[in-house]
Amino acid sequence: MKKSYLTNLILIGLIIGLYWFNTYDKTAESEMPQLSTLISNNIHNITISRPAVADIVLEKSVSGWQITQPIKAVANIKRVELVLSFLNTPSYAQITIGDGKSLSQFELEPANLVLALDQHRVLFGGLEPISKHRYVLIDNVIHLITDRITPLLRANATSFIENKVFPKANIITKLILPKLNTDNSLSAESIIIENNNGHWQSNWPTITTDRLSALIQNWQHAYALQVLPLQENGPVSTATHKIQIWFNDQTMPAEYELKLSDNALFILDHQQQLSYQFTLASLAQLLPSQSIE
């Protein structure tokens, strides 16, 4: 009984200690000055520059963030928000430029990486050898920070493309899809699914209403594993299967193509010159199958 009581006391002590440590750490960090007083919502242009690599440029428009260089595509808002959240990074120490200090000793001249937020430039240097905090230069002040943003800034431009195939505002009202054969190949036969006064109907009488609704929802929220410019897409079979999708009761459909490789499904958007990659398991979620209907 005493042993159990003692064990409980030790556990309570550990919990209190961990709580204090975490609270103290967060409180201490929150009391540190932020890297910048810039307001992320006011930023309209982001440029990421790295040696020997084309700049990545993102611009904020009325419709949201867009990648404008080196490719053109809708930007992934979560990744953009991660970049902008960098402004709130706590600064562990500040070093004013001058006093005989050379930027090269902090690996800031030349900088390893430059992040431009509108007219403001952030230079990323080396790591402080003891704390492993990174030197960054902004507004003529060198800061020491915990660096969580560099891996994202060093990624290629395609990593900033929005993985969601269709914008949230594009509501599907009709689509024409190929059927899925029992061997997971794409049939030459198509199915038409259309919203009629709030009810989904098709030209395939054996498919249930629930299944139709599920197919529409899967397409509406389709989210690719990765998105690549068409010219960078890996080898796939030469056979393509066209699909047509009507959004918001438009009179003319948007056209896409489906392609299969040995291990992936691709939705090709020729208008944006993008290829959305999915797993082969996605076939069952995106296409009606003879085997289950």
Secondary structure, DSSP 8 states (H G I E B T S, - for coil): -HHHHHHHHHHHHHHHHHHHHHHHHHHHHHTS-BS----GGG--EEEEEETTEEEEEEEEETTEEEEEESS-EEB-HHHHHHHHHGGG-B-SEEEES-TT--GGGGTBTTBSEEEEETTEEEEEEEE-TTT--EEEEETTEEEEE---SHHHHTS-GGGGB--BSS-TT--EEEEEEEEE-TTS-EEEEEEEEEEETTEEEES-TTS-HHHHHHHHHHHHT-B-SEEEEGGG-----S--EEEEEEETT-SS-EEEEEEE-SSEEEEEETTTTEEEEEEGGGHHHHS-BTTT-
